[in-house]
Amino acid sequence: MRAFRPKRQRAGKAVRAMFNLLKSDIYRLVHGKMLWVSLALTALFVVGAAGLVWFATTPQFAQMVAEQAEHDQQNATASDYRQDDTSLPAAETMAEETTEPTPEATTGMAVRFTDGSGANLTPEEVETLNEKELPSRTNAYAQVLVAGGVLATIVSLVTAIFLASDFETGFAKNVFVGRGRRRAAYYLEKLVLCGVLSAVFLLVEMVLTDGAFALAGFEYRASETLGEYWGWVALAWLAVTMYAMATGAMVLLTRSKAVGIVFALVVATGALASIAMTVASTFAPAFPVLDDAVKWLPTSSVALLSSGGVGLLSSTEGAALAGLAVPAQVALVLGAAIAACVALAAAVGPRKDV
């Protein structure tokens, strides 16, 4: 029994060291400028997004759309006339034989509002386009913060800059002096910090999103249950944390701010995933397995959160396997990615020289 005490003592010291480093990093962030500037920039983005959605519900926007549609229709009609110049004599001959004007000849040009299939919308349906109503709270969070990768990109950039500063200023070297095996605690603490930053940014921007849409006069069509609301929030936190941890692991392994920033811009924005999906769709006819493989990408799992939390807990739509619940797939894929980042940083990072 006594033989295990030194191991438990070393483990306890490593855990205490990790939490001491975490408190130190939080103190540096709170008393620095980067955290507050990043939160302010994200807040400006949220307010701007809410403002654009509000403007889309105003009569001025509807008039602009109608005028643009009429202008496009006039251009298309003029183009058709130019292309059919050779058929005008035949058209004139047919017109002379017509004794009564057709309804189209006596009716002025009008703009039609249609749905996705081209069918005309009723006046009541057109009016609903200008209603200040959103599907749900989590749907608003998803569209503003998660779907476009805005929140993940900002948190990843903050992570890259802050972690790289430890190596640029020599802070990491001072931490490692005399630490020996406790270097692993340093790397694990940085990844825990990624999760803390993701939670702070997500919760703050959720509150700001609620406030911005409330001030703009929007209401919500559906209300989530507590399970749906916080279940969606937990999965969104996993998504943001996964990108932040991937960026953090890249910085810890390369010790380069530039590499971390480029990685964040390429991966967290979804640019790399878009390229992978394009390549997969190109070769999918020859290799059908690529279609199934794409569904297991983290980006595909994050996309499943874009509709919000209403019905999310029991939903299977878009899942990689028949009958697999969406929350299970998102948690499985993102959890595996996070575990890979932690394992890589803990295994390789402590062996590198500072």
C-alpha distance (Angstrom), angle and dihedral (degrees) to the residues before:
residue distance angle dihedral
M1 . . .
R2 3.79 . .
A3 3.82 89.9 .
F4 3.79 90.3 67.4
R5 3.79 95.0 50.7
P6 3.83 95.8 80.6
K7 3.81 90.0 51.7
R8 3.80 91.8 49.4
Q9 3.78 90.2 47.1
R10 3.80 92.0 51.0
A11 3.80 90.4 48.0
G12 3.79 90.7 49.4
K13 3.78 91.8 50.1
A14 3.81 90.8 49.4
V15 3.83 91.4 51.4
R16 3.81 91.8 48.0
A17 3.80 90.1 48.0
M18 3.81 90.1 50.9
F19 3.81 93.3 52.1
N20 3.81 91.7 45.1
L21 3.80 89.5 53.4
L22 3.81 90.0 46.7
K23 3.81 91.5 53.2
S24 3.79 89.4 47.6
D25 3.81 92.7 51.4
I26 3.81 92.5 47.1
Y27 3.80 89.4 50.5
R28 3.81 91.2 50.9
L29 3.79 91.6 48.6
V30 3.80 95.6 46.9
H31 3.80 92.6 48.1
G32 3.80 93.9 43.3
K33 3.80 131.4 76.1
M34 3.81 102.5 -122.9
L35 3.82 97.0 75.4
W36 3.79 94.3 49.1
V37 3.79 94.6 43.4
S38 3.81 90.3 50.8
L39 3.80 92.3 48.8
A40 3.81 90.0 48.5
L41 3.81 92.6 50.7
T42 3.79 91.0 49.1
A43 3.80 89.9 48.4
L44 3.81 90.2 52.5
F45 3.79 89.4 52.0
V46 3.82 91.4 51.0
V47 3.80 92.3 49.3
G48 3.79 90.8 47.1
A49 3.81 92.2 49.9
A50 3.81 91.4 49.3
G51 3.79 89.5 48.4
L52 3.80 92.1 53.1
V53 3.80 91.7 49.2
W54 3.81 89.7 49.1
F55 3.81 92.0 49.6
A56 3.81 89.6 52.3
T57 3.82 88.6 62.6
T58 3.82 95.9 52.8
P59 3.84 124.9 101.3
Q60 3.80 88.7 -122.2
F61 3.79 91.0 62.1
A62 3.81 91.7 46.8
Q63 3.82 89.5 51.4
M64 3.80 91.0 49.9
V65 3.81 90.8 51.4
A66 3.81 91.7 47.8
E67 3.81 92.9 48.9
Q68 3.79 91.9 48.0
A69 3.81 91.5 48.5
E70 3.82 90.9 50.1
H71 3.80 90.9 48.1
D72 3.80 91.4 50.5
Q73 3.80 91.1 48.2
Q74 3.80 91.5 51.3
N75 3.79 91.1 50.4
A76 3.79 91.2 48.9
T77 3.81 91.4 49.8
A78 3.80 92.3 48.7
S79 3.81 89.8 48.9
D80 3.81 90.6 51.9
Y81 3.81 90.7 51.6
R82 3.80 91.4 51.7
Q83 3.78 92.4 49.1
D84 3.81 92.7 48.6
D85 3.81 98.3 50.3
T86 3.80 90.9 116.7
S87 3.80 91.4 57.4
L88 3.82 96.1 51.4
P89 3.85 96.0 96.5
A90 3.78 89.9 54.6
A91 3.78 90.8 47.0
E92 3.81 91.3 50.8
T93 3.81 90.6 51.0
M94 3.79 90.6 52.2
A95 3.82 90.7 47.4
E96 3.82 91.5 54.8
E97 3.79 90.2 54.1
T98 3.83 91.5 52.3
T99 3.80 112.9 94.4
E100 3.81 98.9 -174.7
P101 3.80 129.1 43.9
T102 3.78 116.1 -114.0
P103 3.80 120.7 -123.4
E104 3.79 89.8 -111.0
A105 3.82 91.0 56.7
T106 3.78 93.5 54.5
T107 3.79 98.0 40.2
G108 3.79 122.1 87.9
M109 3.78 123.5 -129.1
A110 3.83 114.5 -82.1
V111 3.77 136.5 -178.5
R112 3.80 116.1 -117.6
F113 3.81 123.2 -152.0
T114 3.79 109.6 -145.6
D115 3.78 138.6 176.3
G116 3.79 125.0 -125.7
S117 3.83 92.6 -75.0
G118 3.80 93.8 52.0
A119 3.82 95.3 -107.3
N120 3.80 117.3 142.4
L121 3.79 116.8 -101.4
T122 3.78 120.0 -132.4
P123 3.82 119.6 -120.3
E124 3.80 88.8 -105.7
E125 3.82 91.0 53.7
V126 3.80 91.5 47.8
E127 3.80 89.4 51.9
T128 3.79 91.5 54.4
L129 3.81 88.9 61.2
N130 3.80 88.3 70.4
E131 3.79 96.1 46.9
K132 3.79 116.0 118.0
E133 3.76 95.1 -128.4
L134 3.79 131.1 125.9
P135 3.81 126.8 -163.5
S136 3.82 95.5 -118.3
R137 3.79 143.0 -37.7
T138 3.78 94.6 -97.3
N139 3.80 90.0 47.1
A140 3.80 88.3 57.4
Y141 3.82 90.5 48.9
A142 3.79 90.6 48.6
Q143 3.80 95.7 49.9
V144 3.81 95.8 44.2
L145 3.81 102.9 35.5
V146 3.80 112.6 17.0
A147 3.81 113.0 25.4
G148 3.80 96.0 62.4
G149 3.78 94.7 39.4
V150 3.81 93.0 -118.0
L151 3.80 97.2 134.0
A152 3.81 93.9 41.2
T153 3.81 91.0 50.4
I154 3.81 94.8 49.7
V155 3.82 93.9 46.5
S156 3.82 90.3 46.2
L157 3.80 91.7 51.3
V158 3.81 91.4 49.4
T159 3.80 88.6 49.1
A160 3.81 93.1 49.9
I161 3.80 94.6 48.7
F162 3.80 95.9 43.7
L163 3.80 96.7 45.6
A164 3.80 92.7 45.6
S165 3.80 90.2 52.4
D166 3.83 89.4 66.4
F167 3.80 89.9 64.0
E168 3.81 95.9 38.1
T169 3.81 94.0 52.9
G170 3.80 96.2 38.6
F171 3.82 93.1 -115.7
A172 3.81 91.9 127.5
K173 3.80 92.0 51.3
N174 3.79 91.0 54.5
V175 3.79 90.5 48.8
F176 3.80 92.1 51.6
V177 3.81 95.9 50.9
G178 3.79 107.4 114.1
R179 3.82 93.2 -9.0
G180 3.80 98.7 114.0
R181 3.79 110.3 171.6
R182 3.79 91.4 5.5
R183 3.79 89.5 80.7
A184 3.80 86.6 92.2
A185 3.81 88.6 64.4
Y186 3.80 89.2 59.5
Y187 3.81 93.2 54.1
L188 3.79 94.3 44.1
E189 3.81 90.5 48.6
K190 3.80 91.0 55.4
L191 3.79 90.4 54.3
V192 3.80 90.9 47.8
L193 3.80 86.8 52.2
C194 3.81 88.1 56.7
G195 3.80 89.1 58.7
V196 3.80 91.9 47.8
L197 3.81 92.2 50.1
S198 3.81 90.9 48.0
A199 3.81 91.5 52.2
V200 3.82 93.0 47.9
F201 3.80 94.9 48.3
L202 3.81 93.3 43.7
L203 3.81 95.9 49.5
V204 3.81 94.5 43.4
E205 3.79 93.6 48.7
M206 3.82 91.7 45.7
V207 3.80 89.0 57.6
L208 3.81 90.9 46.4
T209 3.82 91.3 48.9
D210 3.81 90.6 52.5
G211 3.79 90.7 48.6
A212 3.80 95.5 46.4
F213 3.81 94.8 50.8
A214 3.81 91.6 42.5
L215 3.82 91.0 54.2
A216 3.81 88.7 48.1
G217 3.82 89.4 55.9
F218 3.79 99.5 -111.5
E219 3.79 124.8 153.4
Y220 3.80 130.8 -164.7
R221 3.78 123.0 -114.0
A222 3.81 95.7 -154.7
S223 3.78 134.3 28.6
E224 3.78 122.1 -142.5
T225 3.75 123.6 -138.2
L226 3.79 117.1 -117.0
G227 3.80 89.1 -101.9
E228 3.80 93.1 51.3
Y229 3.81 93.1 45.0
W230 3.78 99.1 47.7
G231 3.79 92.4 34.1
W232 3.80 89.1 59.0
V233 3.82 90.9 44.7
A234 3.82 91.0 52.3
L235 3.81 92.1 50.5
A236 3.81 91.6 45.8
W237 3.81 88.4 51.7
L238 3.81 89.3 52.4
A239 3.82 89.5 51.7
V240 3.81 95.0 51.1
T241 3.81 92.0 41.5
M242 3.80 92.1 51.3
Y243 3.82 92.7 56.7
A244 3.82 92.2 42.9
M245 3.82 92.0 49.6
A246 3.79 92.2 47.3
T247 3.80 89.4 53.0
G248 3.79 91.4 44.6
A249 3.79 92.3 51.0
M250 3.80 90.1 50.3
V251 3.81 91.6 52.7
L252 3.80 93.1 45.8
L253 3.79 91.4 51.7
T254 3.82 97.8 43.3
R255 3.83 100.0 30.0
S256 3.82 86.6 -143.9
K257 3.79 127.0 128.6
A258 3.81 91.9 -164.4
V259 3.79 92.5 54.4
G260 3.80 90.7 48.5
I261 3.80 93.6 50.1
V262 3.81 93.4 47.6
F263 3.80 90.6 46.3
A264 3.81 91.1 51.5
L265 3.80 92.9 48.8
V266 3.80 93.7 47.0
V267 3.81 100.6 39.6
A268 3.81 107.3 28.1
T269 3.81 92.6 47.4
G270 3.81 90.3 54.7
A271 3.82 94.2 -118.3
L272 3.81 93.6 126.1
A273 3.80 91.8 46.2
S274 3.82 90.4 50.7
I275 3.79 90.3 54.4
A276 3.81 91.1 48.1
M277 3.81 91.2 49.7
T278 3.79 91.7 48.9
V279 3.80 91.5 51.3
A280 3.81 90.9 46.1
S281 3.81 92.8 50.9
T282 3.81 89.8 49.5
F283 3.81 94.5 54.2
A284 3.82 96.8 31.7
P285 3.84 94.0 97.3
A286 3.80 89.1 60.3
F287 3.82 95.5 35.1
P288 3.84 109.5 31.3
V289 3.80 90.4 -179.6
L290 3.82 88.5 74.9
D291 3.81 90.6 70.6
D292 3.79 90.2 58.8
A293 3.80 93.0 42.0
V294 3.82 92.6 56.2
K295 3.81 90.5 58.1
W296 3.81 89.1 63.4
L297 3.80 94.5 56.7
P298 3.82 114.5 112.1
T299 3.80 89.2 -121.7
S300 3.81 90.9 58.5
S301 3.79 90.5 51.2
V302 3.80 91.9 49.0
A303 3.82 89.1 50.9
L304 3.82 88.8 59.8
L305 3.81 87.9 66.9
S306 3.82 94.1 57.9
S307 3.82 95.1 93.0
G308 3.80 93.8 57.7
G309 3.76 133.1 -123.5
V310 3.81 101.7 -57.8
G311 3.80 105.9 116.6
L312 3.80 90.8 -9.2
L313 3.80 97.6 126.7
S314 3.82 93.6 61.2
S315 3.80 99.1 29.2
T316 3.81 120.7 119.5
E317 3.82 97.1 170.9
G318 3.80 111.8 128.1
A319 3.80 94.7 6.8
A320 3.79 118.5 145.8
L321 3.82 93.6 -122.8
A322 3.80 128.5 40.9
G323 3.78 109.9 -101.3
L324 3.81 94.4 12.6
A325 3.80 110.7 132.7
V326 3.78 115.9 -124.4
P327 3.84 94.6 -125.0
A328 3.80 89.9 52.1
Q329 3.80 92.8 52.3
V330 3.81 93.8 45.2
A331 3.81 92.6 48.2
L332 3.81 92.1 44.8
V333 3.81 96.8 49.2
L334 3.79 97.5 39.8
G335 3.80 92.5 41.2
A336 3.81 90.6 52.6
A337 3.82 91.1 49.5
I338 3.81 91.4 49.9
A339 3.81 91.4 47.9
A340 3.82 89.9 51.3
C341 3.82 91.2 52.1
V342 3.81 91.9 49.0
A343 3.81 93.2 47.2
L344 3.80 93.1 47.5
A345 3.80 94.8 48.0
A346 3.82 93.7 44.7
A347 3.81 94.3 46.2
V348 3.79 101.6 41.5
G349 3.80 105.2 23.9
P350 3.83 99.9 65.6
R351 3.82 90.7 52.5
K352 3.79 94.0 58.3
D353 3.78 121.4 93.9
V354 3.79 117.3 -117.9
